[in-house]
Amino acid sequence: MKKVLALALALVVALCALSVAVFADEKVVYDNPEGAQPPECANPWDFFGICGATWGRADSCDISVPDFVDLCQEGGWTLDIVYSGTPNNIGDANDPNADPKIVFNGDFDNGILIPHVDIGDGKLEASVALDDVMAAYGTDPVTISSACVQVFTGDFKLYSVKFTNGADTVAPVAVETPAPEAPAADEAPADTAPAPDTGIALAVIPAVIALAAVAVSKKH
């Protein structure tokens, strides 16, 4: 029965190591669940500021230019915007059936059209990689003085603006399974002091297996 218990504990170790959670970094810089039209966006061709005094207008988002530059230079970050609006033909070759569009702008000549997806409840989510923003600025190191988003959308409402890096996934980790050997009778007991919290998500199944193995061992 000691071998059965050792095998079960080895399985627990393997499954726990396989459930290391990788969480996305997230920086929310604007949040309004009800949605609001920034005062700067009185017209469809207007814009709201991400950071910096773009053409003399105030920022709508809670992030400084240096912090924005840091995210751009760090790499891997994405700007995510949730908004709603009515299709407008401005900037879409006078196409009355054009989708609502949103464009990232700043200290460069051509804005970046940000792709969007419909997330329901009349809301759209647009995302742009800051790596693409870096390429558009064309400076190294980046010398940014402002960043904004033009809405090109009637009845514009802004719900959230955030930066994300990474994804909420479970990353597989290679583990070396201990040999199923029963400890010697004179071997000192293992240190059972709790390990420091390292952010590892322990699955429920390994714990159940361990308890079952202990129960079987006691019966025999």
N, C-alpha and C positions, 0 to 999 in steps of 0.2 A: 504493500500500500504506500510505502514511502516513495517508491518510484512513480506511482500514479500521481501522488501529490507534487512531486518534483516536476513531472511533465506538465501538470496543470499550471503551476507557477511560472514555468518557462513560457507557456502560451500567453499568460497574462502579461509578462514583460514584453513579449513581441507585439501584442495587440496595442498595448499602451504606447509603445514607441511609434507605432504606425499612425497614431492619432494626434500628431503634433499639429496644432492649428496655426495657420498663417492668416493674420487679420490685416485688413486694409487700413492704412493710415488715412485719416479724414480730417479736414479742416473746414468747418462750416463758417462762412463769412457773411451769409445773409439767410435769414429764416423767417418766413411769414406764412403760416399755414393757410390763412385766409386769402392771401394774394393781394398785392398792392401795385399800383402804377407809380413808379418813381416819378417825382415831380418833373424831372428832366425829360420824361418821355411823353410830352404833350402831343407830338406828331409821330406818324409811323416811321419817319426817317431819323428820329431822335435816338439817343443812346443813354445808357446808364453807366456810371463809372465803376470800374473794378478797383483801380487805385490811381492816384495822381490826379492833378487838376487838368483833365482833358478839356482843352478849349475853354478853360475857365469855369467848368462845371464841377460841382461837388461830387464826392464818391457816394455810392449807394452801399458799398460793401465794406466790411470791417477787416481790411488788410492794408498794410503799408506798402509803399513801393519797394523798400529794401526786402521785406518778407516775400513779396511776389517775385523779385529777382532771385532770391535764394531758392524758391521752388523751381524756377526756370532752370537755374544752373545745376540744381541737384539731379534733375532728370527723372523721368518716369511718372510725373504728376499729370493729372487730367483735370481740366476745369469742367464741372458739371452744373448745368443751369436748368431749373424747372420753371416753365412759364406757360402762358396761354395767350391766344390772340386770334384775330381774324385775318385770313389771307389778304395780302395787299400787293398790288402790282408794282409798287415802287422797287426798282432794281431788278425786276424779273422780266425785262423786255415787254412790259405792258401786258403781261399774261394775267387775266382776271382770275384764272383758276390756279394760280401759283400757291404752293404750300406756304404757311407762315415760315419765314426764314429769320435767321439770327446770325450776325456777323461779328467776329472778334476784330477789334481795331486797336491801333496804338501808334507808336512812333515808326511806322513804316507805310509805304505807299498803298499797298493793296491789302484789303481786309481778307480774313479767312472765313469762308462760309462754313458754319458749324453744322454738321449733320444732326438731325433730331429724330426721335422716335416718339410715337404716341403711347403714353403710359396710362391712359384712361382718365375719366372725370374731366375731359376737356383739356388735360394738361399735356405738355410736350417736354421732353428732356433732351437738351442739346449738350454735346460733349466735344471738347477739343483738347488734344494733347499739347502740353506746354513745350514738348520737344519741337512740335510744328511751329509753335509761337516763336521759339528761339530762332528757328530757321527763317521765319518771316522778318524778325527784327534784324537778322543778319549782322549781329555784333558779337564780338568775343574779346573780353568779357562783356556781358550784357550791360548796356547803359540805358535803362528804361526810365522815362520820366512819367509815363502814363499808360493806362490800359483801359479800354472800354468795350462795350458791346452795343452795337447798333441793332435795333429790333426789327425794322422794316415790317412792322406788324401793327395793324389797328387793334384797338381795345387791349393793348398789351397789359399783362399782369405778371409780376415776378413773385415766385413762391420761395425759391431757394437758390443759393449759389454756394458751391463747395468745391474743394480740391481733394482728390483721392489719389492714392498711390498704392498699388497692389490690389489683391482680391481676397475675399473671405473664402478660403479653400482649406482642404486638409491635405497636407503634403506628405507623400509616402517617405518613410525614412528607413534606410537599410539597418537591420539589427542582426546581431549575432546571438542565436539562441543558445543558452547555456546547456551543457550536457546534462541529461537526466540522471545525475548521480545523487544518491542519498548521502547526507553529511555523516561523517564519522561520529561515533558515539562520544569521543572525547573532544570533539571540535567545539570551539567557543561559539556561543550563539551570535548570530548576525546582529549588527547594529540596527535597531529598529527606530532610531530617532527620525522624526519627519524631515523630509528634504525641503529646502526652501522653495517657495512658489516661483516656478519658472515659466508659467503661462501654458504648460502642457495640459491639454484637455484629455482627461481620462475617460475612456469609453465605459459604458455600463456593463457590457457583455463580459469583459475580463473579470470584473469583480464578482459577477454571478458564477462564473466558471470556478474561481478560486474558492468561493464559499461551498460550492457543491463538492469540490475535491476534498476540502477539509472534513465535510460531513461523511463522505465515503471512508476517509481514513479513520475517523473515530469509530465507525461501525465495525471496522475490521481490526 
